[in-house]
Amino acid sequence: MRDFIISKGFKIGKVDTTLFTKAIGKDLFVCQIYVDDIIFDSTNPNFCEEFCEMMSREFEMSMIGELSFFLGLQIQQLKEGTYVS
């Protein structure tokens, strides 16, 4: 998976090698891979849809939807910001 993502123009994190980023014009796409979970977001929602399609074509996977739990932490995404508890 790592090699596939890099082949699509993503840069691997220097400190965290499970973090991948891609700048597309003025927009940014961020992808974090942890064991069997992939968390991603972008300043442009269209990039998220394209990423879902690209990954689904290459790998057998399911999209769970908006992040609500990660590593035992509850995630709440609101207009005012993202809260972790």
BAMI-926695 format. One line per 3 residues: number of its first residue (from 1); for each residue x, y, z of C-alpha. Coordinates in nm, 4 decimals. Example, Ala and Ser with C-alpha at 12.3 -4.5 7.8 and 13.67 -1.06 7.14 Angstrom:
2
1	1.2300/-0.4500/0.7800; 1.3670/-0.1060/0.7140
end
This chain:
85
1	0.0000/0.0000/0.0000; 0.2849/0.2357/0.0881; 0.4458/0.1998/-0.2549
4	0.1111/0.2442/-0.4302; 0.0378/0.5692/-0.2449; 0.3872/0.7039/-0.3139
7	0.3472/0.6142/-0.6831; 0.0420/0.8434/-0.6910; 0.2509/1.1467/-0.5965
10	0.2182/1.1431/-0.2187; 0.5113/1.2412/0.0007; 0.5949/1.0233/0.2998
13	0.6377/1.1925/0.6378; 0.9950/1.2452/0.7572; 0.9121/1.1946/1.1248
16	0.6048/0.9719/1.0931; 0.6415/0.7301/0.8026; 0.2716/0.6376/0.8220
19	0.1695/0.9924/0.7277; 0.1362/1.0829/0.3596; 0.0669/1.4266/0.2156
22	0.0002/1.5660/-0.1278; -0.0214/1.9319/-0.2233; -0.2529/1.9940/-0.5183
25	-0.2410/2.3608/-0.6106; -0.3448/2.5508/-0.2997; -0.5132/2.2439/-0.1489
28	-0.3667/1.9799/0.0804; -0.4522/1.6117/0.1147; -0.3412/1.4188/0.4248
31	-0.3547/1.0420/0.4722; -0.2579/0.8479/0.7873; -0.2251/0.4700/0.7707
34	-0.2252/0.2851/1.1012; -0.2251/-0.0970/1.0892; -0.5498/-0.1655/0.8997
37	-0.7059/0.1807/0.9261; -0.6715/0.4707/0.6851; -0.7704/0.8191/0.7958
40	-0.7701/1.0948/0.5374; -0.8957/1.4442/0.4746; -0.8406/1.7350/0.2430
43	-0.9071/2.1036/0.2125; -1.0968/2.0039/-0.1040; -1.3770/1.7455/-0.0488
46	-1.3505/1.6294/-0.4120; -1.0021/1.4919/-0.3415; -1.1471/1.2679/-0.0690
49	-1.3957/1.1192/-0.3153; -1.1196/1.0631/-0.5730; -0.8988/0.9005/-0.3080
52	-1.1820/0.6637/-0.2053; -1.2351/0.5580/-0.5651; -0.8630/0.5132/-0.6325
55	-0.8062/0.3020/-0.3196; -1.1198/0.0919/-0.3765; -1.0075/0.0089/-0.7302
58	-0.6665/-0.1070/-0.6071; -0.7507/-0.2688/-0.2705; -1.0416/-0.4566/-0.1185
61	-1.1705/-0.2190/0.1445; -1.4796/-0.0631/0.2935; -1.5509/0.2994/0.3726
64	-1.6889/0.3384/0.7227; -1.7583/0.7092/0.6924; -1.6799/1.0015/0.9161
67	-1.4239/0.9316/1.1876; -1.5809/0.8764/1.5294; -1.3252/0.6546/1.7106
70	-0.9489/0.6137/1.6641; -0.7020/0.4327/1.8907; -0.9604/0.4206/2.1685
73	-1.0295/0.7938/2.1472; -1.3687/0.9396/2.0658; -1.3578/1.1933/1.7837
76	-1.6308/1.4526/1.7386; -1.6221/1.6709/1.4286; -1.8222/1.9928/1.4471
79	-1.8247/2.3206/1.2519; -1.6426/2.4850/1.5440; -1.3591/2.2308/1.5347
82	-1.2637/1.8708/1.6034; -1.2788/1.7397/1.9583; -1.0935/1.4376/2.0943
85	-1.1840/1.2722/2.4253
end
